[in-house]
Amino acid sequence: MIPPDPVSYRPFLDPLPIWVRPWLWVVLLVPLCAVVAVVYKSIRCRDMSRVPREAATLLVTILVCMVLAAAVLAGIAKLMQ
């Protein structure tokens, strides 16, 4: 829903409709987590040859924890209804 007057556009209250499917934003979590894992492990590892393996491990850990957290929160929301 885009307001007719561009001056009255409120970014957080009237977001632009950029997604055809509303669940598609979840796909963006994978590159975000990958970048966080690589940057974190690049800073923490002493030897840069270990970064790809450890970053991949951290990426999987982050994604699994996010899925588990989403499942727990969905369960709590279901119980609260």
C-alpha positions as a Markdown table, in Angstrom:
| # | Residue | x | y | z |
|---|---|---|---|---|
| 1 | Met | 0.0 | 0.0 | 0.0 |
| 2 | Ile | 1.8 | 3.1 | -1.3 |
| 3 | Pro | 0.4 | 6.4 | -0.4 |
| 4 | Pro | -0.4 | 8.6 | -3.4 |
| 5 | Asp | 1.6 | 11.5 | -2.1 |
| 6 | Pro | 5.4 | 10.8 | -1.8 |
| 7 | Val | 5.7 | 13.4 | 0.9 |
| 8 | Ser | 3.3 | 11.4 | 3.2 |
| 9 | Tyr | 5.4 | 8.2 | 2.9 |
| 10 | Arg | 6.2 | 6.7 | 6.3 |
| 11 | Pro | 8.9 | 4.0 | 5.9 |
| 12 | Phe | 8.1 | 2.0 | 9.0 |
| 13 | Leu | 4.4 | 2.5 | 9.1 |
| 14 | Asp | 3.7 | 2.0 | 5.3 |
| 15 | Pro | 6.4 | -0.5 | 4.0 |
| 16 | Leu | 6.9 | -1.0 | 0.3 |
| 17 | Pro | 5.4 | -4.2 | -1.0 |
| 18 | Ile | 8.6 | -5.8 | -2.4 |
| 19 | Trp | 7.9 | -9.5 | -1.7 |
| 20 | Val | 5.5 | -11.5 | -3.7 |
| 21 | Arg | 5.5 | -14.3 | -1.1 |
| 22 | Pro | 5.6 | -13.1 | 2.5 |
| 23 | Trp | 7.7 | -16.1 | 3.8 |
| 24 | Leu | 10.5 | -15.3 | 1.3 |
| 25 | Trp | 12.4 | -13.1 | 3.8 |
| 26 | Val | 13.4 | -16.2 | 5.7 |
| 27 | Val | 15.8 | -17.0 | 2.9 |
| 28 | Leu | 17.7 | -13.9 | 3.6 |
| 29 | Leu | 18.7 | -15.3 | 7.1 |
| 30 | Val | 21.1 | -17.7 | 5.5 |
| 31 | Pro | 23.5 | -15.1 | 3.9 |
| 32 | Leu | 23.1 | -12.9 | 7.0 |
| 33 | Cys | 24.2 | -15.8 | 9.3 |
| 34 | Ala | 27.0 | -16.7 | 6.9 |
| 35 | Val | 28.4 | -13.2 | 6.9 |
| 36 | Val | 28.2 | -13.0 | 10.7 |
| 37 | Ala | 29.9 | -16.4 | 11.1 |
| 38 | Val | 32.8 | -15.6 | 8.7 |
| 39 | Val | 33.4 | -12.2 | 10.2 |
| 40 | Tyr | 33.3 | -13.6 | 13.8 |
| 41 | Lys | 35.6 | -16.5 | 13.0 |
| 42 | Ser | 38.0 | -14.3 | 11.0 |
| 43 | Ile | 38.5 | -12.2 | 14.1 |
| 44 | Arg | 38.7 | -15.1 | 16.6 |
| 45 | Cys | 40.8 | -17.6 | 14.8 |
| 46 | Arg | 44.6 | -17.4 | 15.0 |
| 47 | Asp | 45.1 | -19.3 | 11.8 |
| 48 | Met | 43.1 | -18.2 | 8.7 |
| 49 | Ser | 43.2 | -21.7 | 7.2 |
| 50 | Arg | 40.7 | -22.8 | 9.9 |
| 51 | Val | 38.2 | -20.0 | 9.2 |
| 52 | Pro | 36.1 | -21.8 | 6.5 |
| 53 | Arg | 35.5 | -25.0 | 8.5 |
| 54 | Glu | 34.8 | -23.2 | 11.8 |
| 55 | Ala | 32.6 | -20.6 | 10.1 |
| 56 | Ala | 30.6 | -23.4 | 8.4 |
| 57 | Thr | 30.2 | -25.1 | 11.8 |
| 58 | Leu | 29.1 | -21.8 | 13.4 |
| 59 | Leu | 26.7 | -21.1 | 10.5 |
| 60 | Val | 25.0 | -24.5 | 10.9 |
| 61 | Thr | 24.8 | -23.9 | 14.7 |
| 62 | Ile | 23.2 | -20.5 | 14.3 |
| 63 | Leu | 20.7 | -21.7 | 11.8 |
| 64 | Val | 19.7 | -24.7 | 13.9 |
| 65 | Cys | 19.3 | -22.5 | 17.0 |
| 66 | Met | 17.1 | -20.1 | 15.1 |
| 67 | Val | 14.9 | -22.9 | 13.8 |
| 68 | Leu | 14.6 | -24.3 | 17.4 |
| 69 | Ala | 13.9 | -20.9 | 18.8 |
| 70 | Ala | 11.2 | -20.3 | 16.1 |
| 71 | Ala | 9.6 | -23.7 | 16.9 |
| 72 | Val | 9.6 | -22.9 | 20.7 |
| 73 | Leu | 8.1 | -19.5 | 20.2 |
| 74 | Ala | 5.5 | -20.9 | 17.7 |
| 75 | Gly | 4.6 | -23.5 | 20.3 |
| 76 | Ile | 4.2 | -20.9 | 23.0 |
| 77 | Ala | 2.1 | -18.7 | 20.7 |
| 78 | Lys | -0.1 | -21.7 | 19.9 |
| 79 | Leu | -0.6 | -22.4 | 23.6 |
| 80 | Met | -1.4 | -18.8 | 24.4 |
| 81 | Gln | -4.3 | -18.7 | 21.9 |
